[in-house]
Amino acid sequence: MRRAGFDTETFAATLTDREARVNDQLAAWVAAGVSSSVETEGPSIVDRRRWHCELPEGEAVILCGGTHVDSLAAFASITVSLDLSDPQLLVMTTVATPAD
């Protein structure tokens, strides 16, 4: 990535700020309690599935292979932590706390 102009030093120096901004965005999405759904292309387990969520900024769509909640209101919180202890590896840990 360095050859492509990616500034690894600045990225590492701003990791804490990036983590905070991601967590602020996740908190806003959870607070919105928006609905989500899964769209399937067929009845089989091997058919492609997409997860759709109507976020305040617009619809998010990702390919999926698991199960999903019907609404972000199912969570009390979702947070991530970013770890760059090894400069060759960014580790992102996600914790989702269910709502009561």
N, C-alpha and C positions, 0 to 999 in steps of 0.2 A: 504494500500500500504506500510505502514511502516513495517508491518510484513514481506513483501516480500523484504525488504531492500531498498525501495525508500527513498532517502534523501530529505525530504521536506524542510529542512532549506537551503540546497545548492540550490535547485530548486528556492526557493523564492528569495535568494540572487542574483541569476543570471537571473532573469526574464527580466530585462531591456536589457541585452545582447542578450537573446534569441529572444525577440521582434525585436531588431535591425537586427539580422541575418535573421529572417523570412521575414522582410520587404525588406532587401537587395535581398533575393532570389526572392521574388515576383516582385521586380523592374526589375531584370534581365529577368524573364520570360515575363513580359509585354513588355520590350524592344525588345525581340526576335520576338514578334508578330506572334507566331506560330499558326497554324490552329488547330481547334478542330472539333469533330463530335459526334453525338449520334448514337449508334447502338441499334436497337430494336429487340426483339425476336418475335414480331408479330404486327399486326395492331391495337390491342386493347389498351386502356388506362391502363389496368391492366397488360399488358405484361412488362416484365423486360426491362429496358433501362440502357445502360452504356454510360457514357461520356468518350471520348478518346481525349487526347491532346498530340501532339508530342513535348514534352519539349526538350531542348538541351541535358539534361542528359538521356533522354529516354522517352518512352511512359508512361503517367499516365492514369489510368482507375479507375473510381469510379461509383458506382451505382447512378442513378439520378432519380428524379421524377419531375423535372421542365424543364424550357427552358434554353437554353445556347447559347452563341454567337458562331459564326463560327470561330472566331480568337481572340487571346488575344490582337490583334491590336485594338479591339473595346474599349479598356480601355486606359485612360491616366495614371491611376495608380490604384493599389490595395494595401491597407495597412491593417494591423491588429494592435490592441492594446490589451495587456494582463493585466488583473486586478486581483490581488490576495488579495484584501482588506479583504475578508473573507478567512481565511486559509483552510476552507473546500470546497471552490468553486473557480475555475479558470474561469473567464469570458473572452471570446475572442470576440472582436467586429471587424468586417470586413467592410471596406469602399471601394467600387469600384467607381472610377470616370470615366465616359464615355469619350472617345476621342471626339474631336471636329467634 
